[in-house]
Amino acid sequence: MPASTNAIYKAAAALWKPWLDADALLTLSQGGFYSQRVKPALRLVSLNTILYYGPDQVTANLSDPAGQFVWLEKTLEKAAQNKEKVYIIAHVPVGYLPFYGNTTAIRKVHNERLVSIFRKFSHVVAGQFYGHTHRDSIMVLLDQHGKPVNSLFVSPAVTPIKDATQEYSNNPAFRMYLYNNNKDYSIQDIWQYYLNLTEANEKQRSDWKLEYIMTRAFGLPDLQPQSLLQLGLSFLLPQTPTFHRYFTHFMVSYDSRITCEGRCKVRQVCAVLYLDQESYSKCAGSW
């Protein structure tokens, strides 16, 4: 994506004009990102992480494409001053891809910058929500001392996709989040729905079903960072049923007979627990 005003960003701003304020429309038209207050104490920050995506050669040598990093820090600083909580949304996630070894979803240099910003403003960010991979996964952001400070969720897609190097695909899916509406807007639970595509093709009809409720599926009190950290640490145990369940949901119940062991499990678990290069490398090298 371009790092400045262009026809695509202008068209997006025109489409979103009924719902966004003037400042949001300006940054959307200039760089494809925006911030909008959606409740008295809740702000939505929509990042254009495609600016950091490896195949985007237009921004390959730019340290801060479209000035989005500077804008993000200023936006989060202002939100903190105004006692607002923030939801981060974006297409391409931060962190490491759970199905490739030592590979970030965005460029590593930009990933390090984003992780640093999110650590700095973790007291402001109430949740992070991404897509892109078409798979169902979680991440927990740890601060420099190993304390869990942010919960991150990567939602599976409505469209199935299969990489040539993978033996599995994903069933179509959508989800609903339960959040605390009266206090800190913390994420409490997920209702995940899916379509068994094999069954739908056989029956020639679409029967969407509840795949899981996250707290019930994994015995969690909520989806706060501490809870996700404990879940991720439980994956480290050998032959743990929670990890097999997690990997089945990762594929959106595509095929429960497919297992993830050895290097596959290392990539999955390290991607859940570690988002920066130093800690991820230590995790991947310790198995």
C-alpha positions in Angstrom: 0.0 0.0 0.0 1.2 3.6 -0.7 2.6 5.6 2.2 0.7 8.8 1.2 -2.6 10.0 -0.1 -3.9 8.1 -3.1 -7.1 7.1 -4.8 -7.7 4.0 -2.7 -7.4 5.8 0.7 -9.6 8.7 -0.6 -12.2 6.2 -1.7 -12.2 4.4 1.7 -12.6 7.8 3.5 -15.5 8.6 1.2 -17.2 5.3 2.1 -16.7 5.7 5.8 -17.6 9.4 6.0 -21.0 8.8 7.6 -19.4 7.1 10.6 -16.0 8.9 11.2 -15.2 12.3 12.5 -13.0 14.8 10.6 -9.7 13.8 12.1 -10.3 10.1 11.4 -11.3 10.9 7.8 -8.1 12.9 7.3 -5.7 10.2 8.5 -7.7 7.5 6.6 -7.3 9.5 3.4 -3.6 10.1 4.0 -2.4 6.7 5.2 -5.2 4.2 5.6 -5.4 4.4 9.4 -7.7 6.3 11.9 -8.8 6.7 15.4 -12.4 7.1 16.5 -14.1 7.4 19.9 -16.9 4.9 20.0 -18.0 5.3 23.6 -17.4 8.0 26.2 -14.2 6.2 27.5 -13.5 3.8 24.6 -11.4 4.6 21.5 -11.0 2.4 18.4 -7.6 2.6 16.7 -7.5 1.1 13.3 -3.9 0.5 12.0 -2.9 0.0 8.4 -0.4 -2.8 9.1 -0.2 -3.6 5.4 2.3 -0.7 5.3 4.6 -3.1 7.1 3.8 -6.2 5.1 6.8 -7.8 3.4 5.4 -8.0 -0.1 4.6 -4.3 -0.1 7.8 -3.1 -1.8 6.7 0.5 -1.8 7.4 0.8 1.9 10.3 -1.6 2.2 12.9 0.9 3.1 10.8 3.3 5.2 11.3 3.3 8.9 7.9 4.9 9.6 5.6 4.5 6.5 3.0 7.3 6.4 4.2 8.4 9.8 1.9 5.9 11.5 4.2 5.0 14.4 4.5 8.6 15.5 0.7 9.1 15.0 0.0 5.9 17.1 2.2 7.0 20.0 0.6 10.5 20.0 -2.9 8.9 19.8 -2.3 6.5 22.7 -0.7 9.2 24.8 -3.7 11.4 24.3 -6.0 8.5 25.1 -4.1 8.0 28.4 -4.5 11.6 29.3 -8.2 11.5 28.6 -8.6 8.3 30.6 -9.8 6.3 27.6 -9.3 2.6 26.9 -8.3 1.6 23.4 -9.1 -1.3 21.1 -6.5 -1.9 18.4 -7.7 -3.4 15.2 -5.7 -4.3 12.1 -5.5 -6.8 9.3 -1.9 -8.2 9.5 -1.0 -9.0 13.1 2.1 -8.3 15.1 4.1 -11.2 16.4 5.3 -14.4 14.8 3.4 -16.7 12.4 2.4 -19.9 14.2 2.8 -22.0 11.1 6.3 -20.8 10.0 9.5 -20.8 12.0 11.1 -17.5 13.0 8.8 -15.5 10.7 6.9 -12.4 11.7 3.7 -11.5 9.9 5.0 -8.0 9.2 8.6 -7.0 8.7 10.7 -7.7 11.7 12.0 -4.1 12.1 8.4 -2.8 12.1 7.3 -5.6 14.4 9.9 -4.6 17.0 8.7 -1.0 16.9 5.0 -2.0 17.3 5.8 -4.3 20.2 7.7 -1.5 21.9 4.8 0.9 21.5 2.3 -1.6 22.8 4.4 -2.4 25.8 4.7 1.4 26.6 1.0 1.9 26.4 -0.2 -1.5 27.6 -2.2 0.3 30.4 -4.2 2.0 27.8 -4.8 -0.9 25.3 -7.8 -3.1 26.4 -7.5 -5.6 23.5 -6.0 -6.2 20.1 -7.8 -7.8 17.2 -6.3 -9.0 13.9 -7.0 -11.3 10.9 -4.9 -12.1 7.8 -3.9 -15.7 8.7 -7.4 -17.2 8.3 -6.6 -19.3 11.4 -7.7 -19.0 15.0 -5.0 -18.0 17.4 -4.1 -16.0 20.5 -1.0 -14.1 21.7 -0.1 -12.6 25.0 2.2 -9.6 25.1 4.7 -9.7 27.9 6.6 -6.7 29.2 10.4 -6.6 29.6 10.1 -8.4 32.9 7.8 -11.2 31.7 4.6 -9.8 33.1 1.5 -10.3 30.9 0.2 -6.9 29.8 -2.0 -7.4 26.7 -4.3 -10.0 25.2 -4.3 -10.4 21.4 -6.7 -12.3 19.2 -6.4 -13.4 15.6 -9.8 -14.3 14.2 -10.3 -17.1 11.7 -11.8 -16.1 8.3 -15.1 -16.7 6.5 -13.0 -17.9 3.5 -11.0 -21.1 3.7 -7.4 -21.1 2.5 -4.7 -23.7 2.2 -1.0 -23.0 1.8 1.0 -25.4 -0.4 3.2 -26.3 2.6 0.4 -27.1 5.0 -1.6 -30.3 5.2 -4.7 -28.5 6.6 -7.0 -25.7 5.7 -9.7 -23.9 7.8 -13.5 -24.0 8.0 -15.3 -20.7 7.6 -15.9 -18.9 10.8 -17.1 -15.8 12.6 -17.1 -14.8 16.3 -18.6 -12.6 18.9 -16.7 -11.0 21.8 -18.0 -10.4 25.3 -16.4 -7.4 26.9 -16.8 -5.5 30.2 -19.0 -2.5 29.3 -19.1 -0.9 32.7 -15.5 -0.7 33.8 -12.4 -1.2 31.8 -13.7 -2.7 28.5 -11.6 -5.8 29.2 -12.3 -8.9 27.0 -14.2 -11.5 28.9 -15.1 -14.3 26.4 -15.4 -15.4 22.8 -18.3 -17.2 21.1 -16.8 -18.9 18.1 -19.1 -20.1 15.3 -18.1 -22.2 12.2 -19.4 -23.9 9.1 -18.4 -27.5 8.5 -17.6 -27.0 4.9 -17.3 -30.8 4.1 -20.8 -31.3 5.6 -22.2 -28.2 3.9 -21.0 -29.4 0.5 -22.5 -32.9 1.0 -25.9 -31.6 2.2 -25.9 -28.5 -0.1 -26.9 -26.2 2.8 -25.1 -24.1 5.4 -25.6 -25.0 9.0 -23.5 -22.6 11.2 -22.8 -24.0 14.6 -21.2 -22.9 17.9 -17.6 -24.3 17.8 -16.6 -23.2 21.3 -17.0 -20.7 24.1 -13.4 -19.9 25.0 -13.6 -19.8 28.8 -15.5 -23.1 28.9 -13.3 -24.8 26.3 -10.1 -24.0 28.3 -11.3 -23.6 31.9 -10.4 -19.9 32.0 -12.0 -17.2 34.3 -11.7 -14.6 31.5 -9.5 -13.6 28.6 -7.2 -11.2 30.4 -3.5 -11.3 29.8 -2.8 -13.4 33.0 -5.4 -16.0 31.9 -3.9 -16.3 28.4 -0.4 -16.6 29.8 -1.4 -19.5 32.0 -3.1 -21.1 29.0 0.0 -20.7 26.9 2.2 -22.1 29.6 0.0 -25.1 29.9 0.7 -25.8 26.2 4.4 -26.5 27.2 3.4 -29.7 29.0 3.9 -32.9 27.1 0.7 -34.6 25.7 -1.5 -31.8 27.1 -5.1 -32.1 25.9 -5.4 -28.3 26.0 -2.9 -27.8 23.3 -4.5 -30.5 21.1 -7.8 -28.7 21.6 -6.2 -25.3 20.8 -4.7 -26.7 17.6 -8.0 -28.2 16.5 -9.6 -24.8 16.9 -6.6 -23.2 15.2 -7.9 -25.0 12.0 -11.5 -24.2 12.9 -12.2 -27.9 13.5 -11.0 -28.7 10.0 -9.8 -32.2 11.0 -9.2 -33.2 14.6 -7.1 -36.2 13.5 -4.3 -33.9 12.4 -1.8 -33.4 15.2 0.9 -30.8 15.9 4.1 -32.1 17.5 7.8 -31.4 17.4 8.7 -28.3 15.5 5.0 -27.7 14.7 4.3 -27.3 18.4 7.4 -25.2 19.1 6.2 -22.7 16.4 2.7 -22.6 17.8 3.6 -22.2 21.5 6.4 -19.7 21.0 4.1 -17.6 18.8 1.5 -17.5 21.6 4.0 -16.5 24.3 6.6 -14.3 22.6 6.1 -11.4 20.2 9.6 -9.8 20.0 12.6 -11.2 18.3 14.8 -11.8 21.4 12.3 -13.7 23.5 10.9 -15.7 20.5 14.4 -16.8 19.5 15.1 -17.9 23.0 11.9 -19.9 23.1 12.4 -21.5 19.8 16.0 -22.4 20.7 15.2 -23.9 24.1 13.3 -26.9 22.9 
